[in-house]
Each structure stands twice: as structure tokens, then as C-alpha cells.
Amino acid sequence: MKLKEHYGITVPTSSARTITQRHAHEMYEQEKEKVKIPSKGIHPIILAETDGTMIPITKTKPIPEGQKPYDARKHKEHFWREARLSLAHPIGSVTPIFAATLGSVDKVGQQIRTCVNKVGRNEKTKIHCVGDGAPWIANQIARYLGSQARYLVDFYHVCEYLAEAAPTCGGGEDKKEWLETQKNRLKTGLLEEVFRALDSYQEADYIKDCDAPVRRCYRYLDNRRDQLDYAKAIADGLPIGSGEIESAHRYVIQKRLKIPGAWWKEENAADMLALRINRANHNWEHYWQSKKAA
């Protein structure tokens, strides 16, 4: 519409789509080549977060050999694929470095390391990581960031488990007071008191897990004892919630890849993720300059 208004040139929507996807694919290929990224200065503490969001994918079933061609639009498979977004930035900065992939959790670990290195990391840098309780996140943090990183389970995910246990443990009108007490205990390092508050109310073994909120909560916390040091994080002025990465999903990935009615071929979705990351990392002008130089 702008080209038509200013230059009198009509560009079909299909052409705009083709051009966009071509450049998105070139950005995707460029990102694959960036194995080592030099640091831009060194920072004592870096925040790193990662999380996933589901995006709509479509796949056309191939026509079997020897069978007559048919309308491929009637033979599509629709499903959801997790796009995993990572970010890193120095504490106090509001300009993160992003990375995203449709690939394996191992690829996510590599991307987290790349983001942290690009922000500015040396052997003395401390890396503060926050995420939900998914075991793969903690595993990848440990594998690719090692002892420099400290992983904290998102405080609000923990509170969801406590809230489910509160009606049983708090009883009646006291459940809100009970929940607030446990939150304060977590924030002040009194983790064992939280376990004691849950322990005596754990459901019997014969009760199904879906009907045992206290047992689920106790197990969830017990499996993550080394990821619940909120008192230390608060004392150091570090975040205890992963709201930043959850918000980033909305404006980096979902704003484009979850528009109403859109279903993506997997390869196109991967390319478009690369384009969105390029824009979010403010590399747009650099991309065009590299095209011009080439």
C-alpha cells in the first residue's frame, strides 16, 4: 500500500511474502554460522532466562508414489511445536540479547551460552538464571554455564503449587494467611519450615496424584531444594521471577508467529524466528549492510 501510494508501484501480497521469507532464511543461515561471538566488555553479573511457547505448524502429507495427484490443502496435518526463547543481559540493563530455536533442548543450552558470551562474560562473571521448574532448563544451564551459574525456579511457579496445597493445609478462611506465611518463609530462607508446614498434611499413598495437591507440592519443592534460594537473590538485588522472558515471548515470537489464522511450515517458522531475533537484537541495519557489501 505504501509503495502504491508513494511510487505508483503495485506489489502483490505473494511477492512481499516471498521476499520476506527469502531474507528470513538468509538471516537463519547467518545465525548458524555465528559459533563464536566476541564479548563486548565484561560484566560481573549477567541475568539469563529461557522458556518455551507453542506455535502452530502445518505439514502437507506427500502424495504416495503411483497415486493420482489430489488437493494437498485437504491432506494437511496441523500440530503445535515449542519455540524456545532465550535472553541474557547485564543486571541493570534493559537491552537483552535474544536467541530462539525450534530445535532440541541441547540447542537451547548452546544458545544461552552464546547470549551470555555476547553480553560479556569471563571466568569471574556470575550468571543468575531464572526459569520455570522444567528439569531440562536446569540441566542445560549446568551443562553449558557450569559453576558460574546459579539457577532459581521462578517464584510464581512455586507459589502456584503452594496455592493448590493451601486449602488443605490452611483450612477454610486461613488458607490465604497460610499461603502468605509460606511465601514469606521462602523469601527469608526458611525452606525447612515450609516443608514442615506441608509434611503433616500429605495425602495417603493410595490417593491418586491428581487428588493430592499437598503431596505434589512437597515433591515439587523437594526435587528442587538447591533452586529455591530466594533470600540470597533478594539480598543481592536479583530477580526471583521469570516474567521478563515470558513477556518477551509476546513481543518477539507470538506477535508474528501466532497471528490469527496463521499456520506455518516448520522451515518457514524457523526462518521467521531468525528474522524476529534479528530485529529484537537490533541487527537489522547490519544485515542490510552485509548484503550491500556482498
C-alpha positions in Angstrom: 0.0 0.0 0.0 2.9 2.4 0.8 4.6 1.6 -2.5 1.4 2.2 -4.4 0.8 5.5 -2.6 4.3 7.0 -2.9 5.7 5.4 -6.1 2.7 4.0 -8.0 4.1 0.5 -7.9 1.7 -2.4 -7.1 3.4 -5.3 -5.3 1.3 -8.5 -4.8 1.0 -9.8 -1.3 2.5 -13.1 -2.5 5.7 -11.2 -3.7 6.0 -9.5 -0.3 5.7 -12.8 1.4 8.3 -14.5 -0.9 10.8 -11.7 -0.4 10.3 -11.7 3.4 10.8 -15.4 3.6 14.0 -15.3 1.4 15.6 -12.7 3.7 14.4 -14.5 6.8 16.1 -17.7 5.5 19.4 -15.8 4.9 19.2 -14.5 8.4 18.7 -18.0 9.7 21.8 -19.2 7.7 23.8 -16.3 9.1 22.9 -17.2 12.7 24.0 -20.8 12.1 27.5 -19.5 11.2 27.9 -17.4 14.4 29.5 -20.1 16.5 31.9 -17.8 18.5 30.8 -14.3 19.3 33.3 -11.9 20.9 32.4 -10.3 24.2 31.6 -6.6 24.3 33.2 -5.8 27.6 32.9 -7.8 30.8 30.1 -7.7 33.4 30.2 -9.0 37.0 26.6 -10.3 37.0 24.5 -11.4 34.0 20.9 -12.4 34.0 19.9 -15.3 31.7 16.4 -16.8 31.2 14.8 -19.3 28.8 11.3 -20.5 28.3 9.1 -22.1 25.6 5.9 -21.2 23.8 3.8 -23.2 21.4 3.4 -22.1 17.8 1.1 -23.5 15.1 2.8 -25.8 12.5 1.3 -27.4 9.4 2.6 -30.2 7.3 1.3 -31.4 4.0 1.2 -35.2 3.6 3.2 -36.3 0.4 1.3 -38.0 -2.4 2.2 -41.7 -2.4 4.1 -42.9 -5.4 1.8 -44.1 -8.2 -1.3 -42.3 -6.7 -3.1 -39.6 -8.6 -2.5 -36.0 -7.5 -5.0 -34.7 -5.1 -5.8 -31.3 -3.4 -3.0 -31.0 -0.9 -5.0 -28.5 1.1 -7.3 -31.3 2.2 -4.4 -33.5 3.4 -2.7 -31.3 5.9 -1.6 -32.2 9.4 -1.8 -29.4 12.0 0.1 -29.6 15.3 1.9 -27.4 17.8 5.7 -27.1 18.1 7.5 -25.5 21.0 9.6 -22.4 20.1 12.2 -21.8 22.9 13.4 -18.3 23.5 16.5 -17.3 25.5 17.8 -13.9 26.7 20.7 -12.5 28.5 21.7 -9.0 29.7 23.8 -7.4 32.4 22.0 -6.7 35.7 20.6 -3.2 35.4 20.4 -3.2 31.6 17.1 -3.1 29.7 18.6 -4.3 26.4 18.7 -8.1 26.2 20.4 -10.3 23.6 17.9 -12.9 22.3 18.1 -16.3 20.6 15.4 -18.7 19.6 15.1 -22.2 18.2 12.6 -24.9 17.2 15.4 -27.4 17.9 16.4 -29.6 20.8 17.0 -28.6 24.4 20.7 -29.1 23.7 20.5 -26.3 21.0 18.8 -24.1 23.7 21.8 -24.6 26.0 24.2 -23.6 23.3 22.1 -20.5 22.6 22.0 -19.5 26.2 25.8 -19.7 26.3 26.1 -17.7 23.2 23.8 -15.0 24.5 25.8 -14.8 27.8 29.1 -14.7 25.9 27.9 -11.9 23.6 26.7 -9.8 26.6 30.2 -10.0 28.1 31.4 -12.9 30.3 34.7 -14.1 31.7 35.7 -16.7 34.2 34.8 -14.4 37.1 31.3 -13.5 35.8 28.4 -14.7 37.9 25.3 -15.7 35.9 21.9 -15.5 37.6 19.3 -17.8 35.8 15.6 -17.9 36.4 13.1 -20.2 34.8 10.1 -22.5 35.5 10.6 -25.9 37.1 11.2 -27.8 33.9 14.2 -30.1 34.5 15.7 -29.6 31.1 16.3 -25.9 31.7 18.3 -26.5 34.9 20.2 -29.3 33.1 21.2 -27.1 30.2 22.2 -24.3 32.5 24.5 -26.7 34.4 25.9 -28.2 31.2 26.7 -25.0 29.3 27.3 -22.4 32.0 28.7 -24.7 34.8 29.5 -23.5 38.2 29.4 -19.8 37.2 25.6 -20.0 37.0 23.0 -20.2 39.8 19.6 -21.4 38.8 16.4 -20.2 40.6 13.0 -21.6 40.0 10.5 -18.9 39.1 8.9 -17.8 42.4 5.5 -17.5 41.0 5.5 -21.1 39.6 6.4 -22.3 43.2 3.5 -20.2 44.5 1.1 -21.9 42.2 1.9 -25.2 43.8 1.6 -23.7 47.3 -1.8 -22.2 46.4 -3.1 -25.6 45.4 -2.0 -27.0 48.7 -3.3 -24.1 50.8 -7.0 -25.2 51.1 -5.9 -28.4 52.7 -3.1 -27.0 54.9 -4.7 -23.7 55.8 -8.2 -24.8 56.1 -11.2 -22.6 55.4 -10.6 -18.9 55.8 -7.0 -19.4 56.9 -5.7 -20.5 53.5 -4.7 -17.0 52.4 -2.9 -16.4 55.6 -1.2 -19.8 55.3 -0.1 -19.1 51.7 1.4 -15.7 52.6 3.3 -17.3 55.5 4.9 -19.8 53.2 5.8 -17.1 50.7 7.5 -15.1 53.4 9.3 -18.1 54.6 10.7 -18.8 51.2 11.8 -15.2 50.8 13.6 -15.3 54.1 15.4 -18.6 53.7 13.2 -20.7 56.0 12.7 -23.5 53.5 12.6 -26.3 56.1 9.7 -24.6 57.8 7.8 -24.7 54.6 8.4 -28.5 54.3 7.2 -28.9 57.9 4.1 -27.0 57.1 3.3 -29.3 54.2 4.5 -32.7 55.6 1.8 -33.4 58.2 -0.9 -32.8 55.6 0.5 -35.0 52.8 -2.2 -37.3 51.4 -2.1 -41.1 51.8 -0.2 -43.1 49.2 -3.3 -44.7 47.9 -4.8 -41.4 46.8 -4.1 -40.5 43.2 -1.7 -37.8 42.4 -4.3 -35.6 40.7 -6.2 -35.6 44.0 -3.1 -35.0 46.2 -2.1 -31.3 45.9 -0.1 -31.2 49.1 2.0 -34.3 48.1 2.5 -32.8 44.6 3.7 -29.5 46.2 6.0 -31.2 48.6 7.6 -33.4 45.9 8.0 -30.4 43.6 9.9 -28.4 46.2 11.9 -31.4 47.5 13.2 -32.1 43.9 14.4 -28.5 43.6 15.9 -27.7 47.0 19.0 -26.2 45.5 17.0 -24.0 43.2 14.9 -22.1 45.9 17.4 -19.7 47.5 15.2 -16.6 47.1 16.6 -15.0 50.2 20.1 -14.8 48.6 18.7 -13.4 45.4 16.7 -10.8 47.1 19.7 -9.8 49.3 21.8 -9.4 46.1 19.0 -7.3 44.4 18.4 -10.0 41.8 15.0 -11.0 40.3 13.2 -14.1 41.6 10.6 -14.3 38.7 10.9 -15.1 35.0 8.4 -12.5 33.9 11.0 -10.9 31.5 11.3 -14.0 29.3 7.5 -14.7 29.4 6.9 -11.1 28.3 9.5 -11.4 25.6 7.6 -14.3 24.1 4.7 -12.0 23.4 6.6 -9.3 21.6 9.4 -11.3 20.0 7.6 -14.6 18.9 3.9 -14.6 19.4 3.2 -11.1 17.9 4.2 -12.5 14.5 4.1 -16.3 14.6 0.7 -16.6 16.4 -1.3 -14.1 14.4 -5.0 -15.3 14.0 -5.4 -18.0 11.3 -1.6 -18.5 10.7 -0.2 -22.0 10.3 3.5 -22.3 9.4 5.6 -24.8 7.6 8.3 -25.7 10.0 11.2 -24.5 7.8 9.4 -21.1 7.3 8.7 -20.8 11.1 12.4 -21.4 11.8 13.4 -18.7 9.3 10.8 -16.2 10.6 12.1 -16.8 14.2 15.6 -15.8 12.9 14.1 -12.6 11.4 12.3 -11.7 14.6 15.5 -12.3 16.6 17.5 -10.2 14.2 15.0 -7.3 14.8 14.9 -7.8 18.5 18.7 -7.7 18.7 18.9 -4.5 16.7 20.9 -6.2 13.9 18.5 -5.1 11.1 20.9 -2.4 9.6 23.9 -4.7 10.0 22.1 -7.3 7.9 21.4 -4.9 5.0 24.9 -3.5 5.2 26.3 -7.0 4.9 24.1 -7.6 1.9 25.3 -4.4 0.3 29.0 -5.3 1.0 28.5 -8.7 -0.5 
